[in-house]
């Protein structure tokens, strides 16, 4: 089942520690693993207990390190849950001395368990594979749309100043949101028209329609601020304000 709590990523966005954090936070990670055949399953007990799976079994799960650091893992996840620490910063700090950091090892062992369960589900569930591919396609569509808009901003991200980069990112997200909103309205009008004239023969095709399609919109024109226009234009970097006329 596709859920807003499911995160679809490619191989580069996944690790055993990420698997662990997603599970402990009540979220679902659904990665498309490029090196799936090379990954090994984790198991409790001896690999020989799982007859027929021995060739794809990896090392045993270290139960001792999980049990001895479970309270620390819970506190760590609670800190992420309440926003006290960012997951990326947390994993980066834990990974500095990964071999000596027992908490890092415990989190990795939990992640190995979750990754193993996911890999078995992936192997047996074609629907999961289809949903993952569809989720990744939506993400790629977002990136494609952003790349189509970014040249209009005349290299706004080619600036080292973090404040200017943040404003450029906010401006890009605003334009993307406006395009999605526009596309959604007119896709709805198109669907209504097709229904009215009796030309919408397959309702099931609608789930494949996405408002991310940038080709529906044009990326040229003026952006008009109905209020606070002066402040808006003054806040923009020079090259960004040249790329758009603010009135």
C-alpha positions as CSV (number, residue, x, y, z in Angstrom):
1,X,0.0,0.0,0.0
2,X,1.4,3.4,-1.0
3,X,1.5,5.7,2.0
4,X,2.7,9.2,2.7
5,X,5.0,7.6,5.3
6,X,6.8,5.6,2.7
7,X,10.1,7.0,1.3
8,X,11.3,5.9,-2.1
9,X,15.0,6.2,-2.8
10,X,17.6,4.8,-5.1
11,X,20.7,2.9,-3.9
12,X,22.7,6.0,-3.0
13,X,20.1,7.0,-0.4
14,X,20.1,3.9,1.7
15,X,22.2,2.2,4.3
16,X,21.6,-0.3,7.2
17,X,21.5,2.6,9.6
18,X,18.9,4.5,7.6
19,X,16.8,1.3,7.5
20,X,17.0,1.2,11.3
21,X,16.0,4.8,11.8
22,X,13.1,4.6,9.5
23,X,11.8,1.5,11.2
24,X,12.2,3.0,14.7
25,X,10.5,6.2,13.7
26,X,7.5,4.3,12.4
27,X,8.3,5.1,8.7
28,X,8.8,2.8,5.7
29,X,11.9,2.9,3.5
30,X,11.4,1.4,0.0
31,X,14.7,1.6,-1.9
32,X,15.5,0.3,-5.3
33,X,18.8,-1.6,-4.6
34,X,21.1,-1.6,-7.6
35,X,23.4,-4.3,-6.1
36,X,20.6,-6.5,-4.8
37,X,22.2,-9.8,-5.9
38,X,25.4,-8.9,-4.1
39,X,23.8,-8.2,-0.7
40,X,23.6,-10.9,1.9
41,X,20.7,-11.7,4.3
42,X,21.2,-11.4,8.0
43,X,20.0,-14.2,10.3
44,X,19.7,-15.3,13.9
45,X,21.5,-18.5,14.8
46,X,23.7,-20.4,12.4
47,X,23.3,-19.9,8.6
48,X,23.1,-23.6,8.2
49,X,19.7,-23.6,10.0
50,X,18.2,-21.9,6.9
51,X,18.6,-24.7,4.4
52,X,18.5,-23.6,0.8
53,X,19.4,-20.0,1.7
54,X,23.0,-20.7,2.8
55,X,24.6,-19.2,-0.3
56,X,22.9,-15.8,0.3
57,X,23.4,-15.7,4.0
58,X,25.8,-13.2,5.6
59,X,27.2,-12.9,9.1
60,X,25.1,-13.5,12.1
61,X,23.2,-10.7,13.8
62,X,25.0,-9.4,16.9
63,X,22.2,-9.7,19.4
64,X,24.4,-8.7,22.3
65,X,25.2,-5.3,21.0
66,X,21.6,-4.5,20.3
67,X,20.4,-5.6,23.8
68,X,23.2,-3.8,25.6
69,X,22.6,-0.5,23.8
70,X,18.8,-0.7,23.3
71,X,18.1,2.1,25.8
72,X,20.6,4.4,24.1
73,X,19.0,3.6,20.7
74,X,15.6,4.5,22.1
75,X,16.9,7.8,23.5
76,X,18.6,8.5,20.2
77,X,15.4,7.9,18.2
78,X,13.4,10.1,20.6
79,X,15.9,12.9,20.0
80,X,15.3,12.6,16.3
81,X,11.5,12.4,16.8
82,X,11.2,15.6,18.8
83,X,13.5,17.5,16.5
84,X,16.4,17.9,18.9
85,X,18.9,16.5,16.3
86,X,18.8,16.0,12.6
87,X,19.2,12.4,11.4
88,X,22.0,13.3,9.0
89,X,24.0,15.0,11.7
90,X,23.4,12.2,14.1
91,X,24.6,9.5,11.7
92,X,27.6,11.6,10.7
93,X,28.7,12.0,14.3
94,X,28.2,8.4,15.2
95,X,30.1,7.2,12.1
96,X,33.2,9.2,12.9
97,X,34.6,6.4,15.0
98,X,32.3,3.6,13.7
99,X,34.5,0.7,14.8
100,X,34.8,1.9,18.4
101,X,31.2,3.3,18.6
102,X,29.0,0.5,20.0
103,X,25.8,2.5,19.6
104,X,26.6,2.9,15.9
105,X,27.2,-0.9,15.6
106,X,23.8,-1.6,17.4
107,X,21.9,0.7,15.1
108,X,23.6,-1.0,12.1
109,X,22.6,-4.5,13.4
110,X,18.9,-3.3,13.7
111,X,19.2,-2.0,10.2
112,X,20.5,-5.4,8.9
113,X,17.4,-7.0,10.3
114,X,15.1,-4.5,8.6
115,X,17.0,-4.7,5.3
116,X,16.7,-8.5,5.3
117,X,13.0,-8.3,5.9
118,X,12.7,-5.8,3.1
119,X,14.7,-7.8,0.7
120,X,12.6,-10.9,1.3
121,X,9.4,-8.8,0.8
122,X,10.9,-7.3,-2.4
123,X,11.6,-10.8,-3.8
124,X,8.1,-12.1,-3.1
125,X,6.0,-9.0,-3.7
126,X,5.7,-7.7,-7.3
127,X,3.4,-4.9,-6.1
128,X,6.1,-3.5,-3.9
129,X,8.5,-3.4,-6.8
130,X,6.0,-1.6,-9.0
131,X,5.2,0.9,-6.2
132,X,8.9,1.6,-5.7
133,X,9.4,2.3,-9.4
134,X,6.4,4.6,-9.5
135,X,7.6,6.5,-6.4
136,X,11.1,6.9,-7.9
137,X,9.6,8.1,-11.2
138,X,7.7,10.9,-9.4
139,X,10.9,12.0,-7.7
140,X,12.8,12.0,-11.0
141,X,9.9,14.0,-12.5
142,X,10.4,16.6,-9.8
143,X,14.2,16.8,-10.5
144,X,13.5,17.1,-14.2
145,X,11.1,19.9,-13.6
146,X,13.6,21.7,-11.4
147,X,16.3,21.3,-14.0
148,X,14.0,22.8,-16.6
149,X,13.4,25.9,-14.4
150,X,16.9,26.3,-13.0
151,X,18.5,27.7,-16.3
152,X,15.9,30.4,-16.1
153,X,17.3,31.4,-12.8
154,X,20.7,31.9,-14.5
155,X,22.8,29.8,-12.3
156,X,21.4,31.0,-9.0
157,X,23.0,28.1,-7.2
158,X,26.5,28.9,-8.4
159,X,26.9,31.2,-5.4
160,X,28.9,30.3,-2.3
161,X,26.9,32.5,0.1
162,X,24.5,30.2,2.1
163,X,21.9,32.9,2.6
164,X,21.6,33.6,-1.2
165,X,21.5,29.9,-1.9
166,X,18.7,29.4,0.6
167,X,16.7,32.2,-1.1
168,X,17.3,30.8,-4.5
169,X,16.1,27.3,-3.3
170,X,13.0,28.9,-1.8
171,X,12.3,30.7,-5.1
172,X,12.8,27.5,-7.1
173,X,10.4,25.6,-4.7
174,X,7.8,28.4,-5.1
175,X,7.9,28.2,-8.9
176,X,7.7,24.4,-8.8
177,X,4.7,24.6,-6.4
178,X,3.0,27.1,-8.7
179,X,3.5,24.9,-11.8
180,X,2.1,21.8,-9.9
181,X,-0.9,23.8,-8.8
182,X,-1.6,25.1,-12.3
183,X,-1.2,21.7,-13.8
184,X,-3.5,20.1,-11.2
185,X,-6.3,22.6,-12.0
186,X,-6.1,22.1,-15.7
187,X,-5.7,18.3,-15.6
188,X,-8.8,18.2,-13.5
189,X,-10.6,20.3,-16.1
190,X,-9.4,18.0,-18.9
191,X,-10.6,14.9,-17.0
192,X,-14.0,16.5,-16.4
193,X,-14.3,17.4,-20.1
194,X,-13.4,13.8,-21.2
195,X,-15.9,12.4,-18.7
196,X,-18.6,14.7,-19.9
197,X,-18.1,13.9,-23.6
198,X,-17.7,10.2,-22.8
199,X,-14.2,9.8,-24.0
200,X,-12.5,8.7,-20.8
201,X,-12.6,5.0,-21.5
202,X,-10.2,3.8,-18.8
203,X,-10.4,5.4,-15.4
204,X,-7.4,3.3,-14.3
205,X,-5.1,5.4,-16.5
206,X,-5.7,8.5,-14.3
207,X,-3.4,7.1,-11.6
208,X,-0.5,7.5,-14.1
209,X,-1.2,11.2,-14.7
210,X,1.1,13.5,-12.8
211,X,1.1,17.3,-12.3
212,X,4.9,17.2,-12.4
213,X,5.0,17.3,-16.2
214,X,6.8,20.6,-16.9
215,X,6.0,20.5,-20.6
216,X,2.4,21.5,-19.8
217,X,3.6,24.8,-18.5
218,X,5.8,27.5,-20.0
219,X,8.7,28.8,-17.9
220,X,8.8,32.3,-19.5
221,X,6.8,35.3,-18.4
222,X,6.5,37.6,-15.4
223,X,5.9,36.8,-11.8
224,X,3.7,39.3,-10.1
225,X,3.7,39.9,-6.4
226,X,0.3,41.3,-5.4
227,X,1.7,42.6,-2.1
228,X,5.1,43.4,-0.8
229,X,6.5,43.4,-4.3
230,X,9.2,45.9,-3.5
231,X,10.5,43.9,-0.6
232,X,10.3,40.8,-2.8
233,X,12.5,42.2,-5.6
234,X,15.0,43.7,-3.2
235,X,15.5,40.4,-1.4
236,X,16.4,38.6,-4.6
237,X,20.0,38.4,-5.8
238,X,20.8,40.6,-8.8
239,X,21.1,37.9,-11.4
240,X,17.8,36.3,-10.2
241,X,15.9,39.6,-10.4
242,X,17.2,40.1,-14.0
243,X,15.9,36.7,-15.0
244,X,12.4,37.8,-13.9
245,X,10.5,41.1,-14.1
246,X,8.9,41.9,-10.8
247,X,6.1,44.4,-10.8
